[in-house]
Amino acid sequence: MDKQERKRILITGAAGFLGSHLCDRFIAEDFDVIGMDNMITGDLRNIEHLFKLPNFEFYHHDVSKFVHVPGKLNFILHFASPASPVDYLRIPIQTLKVGSLGTHNLLGLAKSKRARILVASTSEVYGDPLISPQSEEYWGNVNPVGPRGVYDEAKRFQEAITMAYHNVHGLDTRIVRIFNTYGPRMRLNDGRALPTFIAQALRGEDLTVFGDGNQTRSFCYVSDQIEGIFRLLFSDYAQPMNIGNPDELTINNMAREIISLTGNQSKIRYVPLPIDDPKQRRPDIRKARRILNWTPTVNRKEGLLQTINYYQQMPPEELKQKNFTYYNQEQ
């Protein structure tokens, strides 16, 4: 594609897990890509392979402050946010600010540039759900003042202000509700179950499972998630849409699968369940199937083997770093 014809896209949270994979995808689609990240949870190693490319540039910037990007912009993907319980317990105010002030700044930028904007919401808007699977029409069961409330309510506000800009200003918006996603570039020590389990198994340690391990999650491989987001961006659908894998399993079973796939003899050790930890997570993806013609294609074993291989390639001293935890402080 001629440079004059190339579409230009801003991706916030570009050095993070999903943000970096999105940068790769849009580079592969021959876009001019601007990555933006304040590096509070990002890792430049995720995108360093892009720095040499003429159609990639990087801005080290916090989107909670005024965002200026010179020149035209056709699209904005807002993926800047802490994304694990460890992060939003450690930096709760920054989590709230990026979901509110950051989203407001980027919606304003999209309005001034006449750009389409897709914001990354998550299944956390459903809180600890009382129904399963969770459809987009479910309003959720959220504790706004609990430890997870800073993330849950930031995402709920993010959706509300995005729809307000869509309805009041006619802004071209998209909202993706992301369910548990895994794959290469997930931070090893971010406290989430899957990377924690893999790291513990590779170190020959016991796997720490919260509660009784019967709570469920539905894990989507990163390439499937990126494909769903890509299709949603170029669809005509402005309402929130679930993108995730409806293949549900218990945390106990996930731990056993990882022990088996790593070939180690780790055991399971149970620790207290954190406050407001969701008991069920399973997306209803009927809208994604119907509107986007999207469905996950990577089976869990294949995805887990790819992810385990990624961690096995890490420097030994990095793999030895202990994972953070977020135990229920009231117990």
Sequence and secondary structure as in RCSB ss.txt:
>XXXX:A:sequence
MDKQERKRILITGAAGFLGSHLCDRFIAEDFDVIGMDNMITGDLRNIEHLFKLPNFEFYHHDVSKFVHVPGKLNF
ILHFASPASPVDYLRIPIQTLKVGSLGTHNLLGLAKSKRARILVASTSEVYGDPLISPQSEEYWGNVNPVGPRGV
YDEAKRFQEAITMAYHNVHGLDTRIVRIFNTYGPRMRLNDGRALPTFIAQALRGEDLTVFGDGNQTRSFCYVSDQ
IEGIFRLLFSDYAQPMNIGNPDELTINNMAREIISLTGNQSKIRYVPLPIDDPKQRRPDIRKARRILNWTPTVNR
KEGLLQTINYYQQMPPEELKQKNFTYYNQEQ
>XXXX:A:secstr
  TTT  EEEEETTTSHHHHHHHHHHHHTT EEEEEE  SS  GGGTGGGTT TTEEEEE  TTS     S  SE
EEE  S  SHHHHHHSHHHHHHIIIIIHHHHHHHHHHHT EEEEEEEGGGGBS SSSSB TT   B  TTSTTHH
HHHHHHHHHHHHHHHHHHH   EEEEEE  EE TT  TTS  HHHHHHHHHHTT  EEEETTS  EEE EEHHHH
HHHHHHHHTSS  SEEEES   EEEHHHHHHHHHHHHT    EEEE   TT  S   B  HHIIIII     S H
HHHHHHHHHHHHTS HHHHTS       TT 
